[in-house]
Amino acid sequence: AEASVVAPFEYTSMILGVVVGYFVFGDVTSPNTLVGGVIVVAAGIFIIWRERQLGLERTRTRTAAPPQG
């Protein structure tokens, strides 16, 4: 599958790993790890949003272009 399809599942596994680590093993995640995770997830969400905007723009451009020939 494309990376844009798989990426949300990777972020979910990161969150699930922190939750399972806390409840099953009693592992407390450091603030630096949490901040890093938030940065990674925010960057991924931004990329997904930007790609969606570019896709919408490409669609508008295709429908607005006159037929060639």
C-alpha positions, 0 to 999 in steps of 0.5 A: 500500500502507499505510504499515505495509507499506511502512515496512520496505522504506524502512528496508532501503533506508537500510541498503543506501544506507550499505553501497553508499556504503561499498563502492562509493564509499568513503564513511564514514558519520558517527556522527551519521548512524548514530545518527539512522538507528538512532533512525528505525528504532527508532521505526518498529519501535516504531510497527509493534509498537504498531499490531500490539498495538492490532490484536490488542486490537481483534480481542479486543474485537470477538470479546468484544462481544455481538451487538446487535439 
